[in-house]
Each structure stands twice: as structure tokens, then as C-alpha cells.
């Protein structure tokens, strides 16, 4: 079939099934996303994971150097409710310090692994979407730090409730350092990751999965689900932890709506 002058002026694009078609309304920004093979994607992922691991290694070493003030700070929730922690083995003190340094190192490396996560998905985005790289990283780091802070403030409520329950039951509390620090590190990291909710939802908006209108319509169901999640993921049976997390998740949901509207998708 002969092609007309109009047909020749239209840009050719390749569809998922390999056939070429004309898309007269497609802008240059939308067509500029880099195409990579599966092997190239895996190589890129390996390279970015390597940078993340190196960064976590460096930040963990720095945390280990200052491990004593870090351990003292993390024991603040125990003040007034419990005495000294115990270790049950010769090398357990070093093992606990190593675990805490690693957990703190993962938290300190948040800017790097957030930046590398964005860098990995950036080749599939348009020029307009790539401009959100720096705000993505800064907002992600800020939300993660706020999540850690909220988790640390909330921590004293489940700790006090759980210790009080054991004492009321007639148990003699003998808490190991490994048990305590593992508990609080997982607790705080869970809060930090949970606070990345606006970032995840904004990214889903960027790629067209959700929209601010859809979020507004499903807001009642989403908030009920978030409050149920808050009651499930908080340890202990104290009433304060799920309330604090539920309020935080509600605020994060509304923040997600504002960010998506600001982007304009």
C-alpha cells in the first residue's frame, strides 16, 4: 500500500508485540524513554545494589565507631521501667553491637538507596518525569527520618505495656540485649518504611496507575484499611501505638493526595 505525505510525516513507534504504528499525538518527551534488554536491566540493578551495599558498609562502620552513645540513646525507652539488659554469651555483646551498627547504617544510607531506586526506574520515564529525581530523594529521606522519630517516640508505650504485663503476671523480667535491640530496630525501621507511603503513591501516579480523583473517591475505604493496618503492625496491646500510627498514616494519605495534585497527573 502506498504511503501518503501525511503518513511519512508521522513518527514511527514500536508496540509491545513488535509491530510499528503511528502515534501522531505522542510527544518527544513521551517517546524518549531508554529501552534496555533484560541482561542490561540486571547489570544495571547489580551496579546500583553494589553502591547501596558499599554505602551501608561505610555508614555501619561509622555507627560502630559511635556504638556506645547509640546504645545508650536506644535504651531511653527503658528508663523508669527496667534496669540493665543482660547478655548470655561471651561474644553476645559484640554481636549485639554489630547488629545495632548495621541497623543504624541502613538508616543512614537511606539517601543512597532512595536515589539508586529512582535512578533504576528513571530510564523508563520521560524528561518531564525525570525532573522529580531530586524532590523524590529529599522527600523520601525526610519521610524516613520522620518515621524513625515517630517510631522512637511511640516505642516507649509498647515497651512499658509489655514489661508491665509480665510483672503483673508474676514473671521476673530478664531481658537480653539481643532481644531488646532487635525489637526496637525492627520497630523503628518498620515505621520508617511505612512513612514512605506518599512516595510510593506519588510514583504510582506518575506511571498512571492511580490519580488524585481515584484517591478521593476511595478515601473512606483506604482510611479504614490504614487504621486496621495500624492495629495489626504495632506490637503490644497498648492503645497508644495504633492511635499514633493511625493518625500518622491518615496524615500521610492526605499528603499523598496533595503531592499527586501538585504533580498534575
N, C-alpha and C positions, 0 to 999 in steps of 0.2 A: 504494500500500500504506500503510495507516495505521501510524503510529509509536506505540509504547508509551511509557509514562512512563520506562521504563528507557532506551529509545533516546534520548529527548530529553536525558537527563542525561549522556550520553557526549559527550566533546569531538570536534568535527569536525576532521579534518586533511586536507590536500590531498596526494595522492600525486604521483609524478613524471609520471604520464600525465594529470594534471589532474582525476582523479575524487576525490571526497571519500569518506572511510571513517571508521570508528570505531576508535579505539585506546584501549580502556579502561585499559591498563596504562602509558600514556605519561605521564610526569611533566611538570610545568610547566617544569622546567629543560630537559628534552629538547626541548620544543616552542618554546623562546623564541628560537632562532637566527634572526637577521635575514635576510630574503630581499631580494636586490638583483637588479636587471636586469643584463644583460651590460654595457650602457653605464655603469651606475653602478659596476660592478666595475672597468672600465677607468679610469674617472675616479678611483676610489679608489687604484688601482695607480699612476696617473700622479702623484697627490698625494704618495704615500709615496716614490716614486722621486725626486721633486723634493727632499724633505727629506734623503734619503740623499746625493744629489749635492751639495747645499749643505754638508752636514756634511763630506763628503770634500774639498770645495774648501777649507773652513776649516782642517781638520786638515793638508791638504797644504801650505797656506801656512805654518802653524806649523812643519811639518817642514822646509820650505825655509829658514826663518829659522835653524834649528839644523843646517843641512845638513853643515857641516864636521865637527862631532863625530859625527854619524850616519855619515858616510862612513868616518871613522877607526875607529869601532866595528865596522862591517861588514867591514873589512879584517883583523880579528883572525885569521880562519882562514888568512890568507896568511903570517902571521908564522912565520919559520923555513923556509918552503918556496918563497917567491918574493919578489922585490923590489918595485919600483914598477910600478904599472899605467901604461899609455900611452893617449894619445888620438891620433886620426889626422886630426882636422879642427879648424878654428878654433873652431867652435861646439859641438864634441862634449862638452867639459867641462860646458857649461851644460845640454846635452841630457841627459847622464847624471845631473846633479844634479836635474833636473826629474823624470826617471823615478823616481829613488830617493825623492824627496819625495812623489810620487804613490803609490808603493807603501806607504810608511810611513803616508801619510794614509789609505789604505784600511784598513790595520790598526788605526789609532787610531779610525777611525769604526765599528769593529765593534759597539760597544753600540747605536749608532743603527740600523744596518741589520738587526741581530738584532731589536731592538724593533719596527721597522717591519714586518719579516716576520711577527712574531707578531700585530701589530695588523691586518695584512691578512687573516689567516685567522681572527682572533677572532670576527668576526660570525657565522661558521658554527658556533661552538662553544656549548655550554651554559654556564650560570653556574658550574657545578662545574669545567668545563674551563678557563674564563677565569681562575680564580684562580691558574693556573700561569704567568701572564704574567711576573711579576717573577722567580720562580725560573728560568724559561726564559731570560730575558735574562742574569741573573747567571751561571748555569751555562754558557751559551753563550760569554760573554766570557771566563770563567775557562778553559774548554777551549781557546778560540782562542789565548789568551796562552800557555798551557802548550804547545800545538802549535808556536807560533813559537819558544819557548825550546828545545824538543826538537830542532826543525829546525836551529836555530843551533848547538847543541852537536854535532849529527850532521854538520853541514856540513863540518867540517874533515877528516873521513875520505874522502869522495869527492873533495874538492879536492886533498888530499895524494896520493891514489892516481892521479888523472888527471894531475897535474903530474909525478909520478914516472914514470908510463908514458911520457910524452912525452920526458922526459930520458933514460930508458933506451933509447928508440928513436933517440936521437941528434938530436932536434929541439931547436932553440933557441927556448925559450918566449918569445913576445912577446904578452902578454895585454892586450887593450884593456879600458879601464874599462867600456865599454858591455857587453861580453861578460860580464865577471865579475859586475857588479852585477845584470844581467838574470838570470843563472843563480841567484844566491843569493836574489833576491827571489821568483822563481817557486818555488824550492825551499822556502823558509820559508812562503810563502803556501799551498803545497800541504799542508804539514804542519798548518798552522793549520786549513784546511778539513777535512782528514782527521780531525782531533780532534773535529769536530762530530758524529761518528758516534753517540754516545749521545743527543744531542739529536734527531737525525733518527729514530732508532729509537723513542725515547720518544714523539715526536709520532705516529708510525705506530701505536703502541699506543693513544694517546688516541683516534684515529679508528677503532680496531677492526680495523686491518689485521693486526697481529701481537699476540702475547701472550707472557708470560714462559714459559708451558708450551711454546709452539711454539719459542721460542728455546732452551730446554733440550734439546728433542728434536733440533734441528738443529745443536747446538753443534759436534760434531766436523767436520761439513761446512763450517760457517761459518768455523771457525778455520783449516782448511786453505786455504779461499779467501782469507782475510785475509793469511795468510803468503805465498801466491802473489802477492797484490796488492803486498805489501811488497817483494818481489824485483823486481817489474816497474816500480814508480813511482820507485824510488830510482836516481839516476844513478850511473855508475861501476860497477866490478866489485869494490869492496872488500867484505869480508864483514861489516863492522860496521854499515853503514847499514841493510840489510834486517833484520838481527837487532834493532837498536834499534827500528825501526819495527814489526816483527812483534810484539815484546814489548809495545809501546805499544798496538797495535791489539787484542791479546789482552786487555790490561787494560781497554780501552775497551768491549770486548764484554761482559765481566763487569759493568762499571759500568752498562751499558745494562740488563742483566737486573735489577740491584738497583734502578735507578730505576723500571723498569716495575712491579716488585713493590711498591715503595713507593707508587706511584700507585694500585695495586689493580685495574688492568684485567686 
